[in-house]
Amino acid sequence: MTVTLDEPTTANLLPCVNWKGRQITRLVLGHNPIKGWSHCGTELDKEMKAWFNPEAGHDLSIVQRAEACGINTCQFGGPTMHDLLHRYKAAGGQNQWIATLYDSGSDWNPGAPSFEEELKAILAVDPKPIGIQNFGENSDRYFITDNMPRLQEKLKRFRDTGLLVGVCSHLPEVVEYIEERNWDIDFYQTCFYTVYSLANERRIDRAHEIYDDAARERMVKFIRRTRKPCMAFKVLKANRFCSTDDAVRGALKFALDNIKETDAICVGMWDKYKDQVSQNAGFVRDILREKARR
């Protein structure tokens, strides 16, 4: 399948959702490929990281391409992405972003910045984020170690910033726990796939990731049930639905057909071999038009 697109501008955005007054396109640019995280093996990781080396400028150009194709929001996290955002704004970029706080310092990686240091660094980025969410793997660790009150306290610090407050997770059990207790958050970032091969043993094993469609069905059921908006991610099964254009479109259609009209999808993109930004934006625009005609 070949997609031909006009060049959208910021005056011709993709359809948006309204999250507390913030207009967010239903397709959001994710950061994993830009950071060299393919979830498909070390060789692909290296190729992505080399392509998006800041010296080559491809990291900046893909964010600019997203803006040109009608995407108005990025979901980024970490110092390399903060630097990219500074360069993007300096080059005239207008898109907004939602931050990831990795929360790895005191609990999981003693050599990393503390929670407060990381939060301070995020708030110092220009442009300032419109929202902030806790890194999914660490949200899951709090659940697995029976330490959810500590996660709740950190989310309260997010609320102090005045930004949209979110929590990310790969496990339906985590967001169900939060939902049942009515925590003060604005959105969930929900992974279509559990990923962890030992999740049933309450362990996180990232060395042997799994992508079981039964996990997708469980998360989709939660997304549809909660009244809070969700940002669904890994909707392309971390590259596993990207063998053909039809497969990509089918996966995006499944996602948009199975989440709420108040929800968005977050997709990492890589433009070394194909203009994935233009193609994905075109698919999403067409799928949403079809849905509106039903």
Summary of the structure (lengths in Angstrom):
residues: 294
radius of gyration: 18.0
end to end distance: 22.7
largest distance: 53.4
contacts: 945
relative contact order: 0.15
helix: 41%
strand: 17%
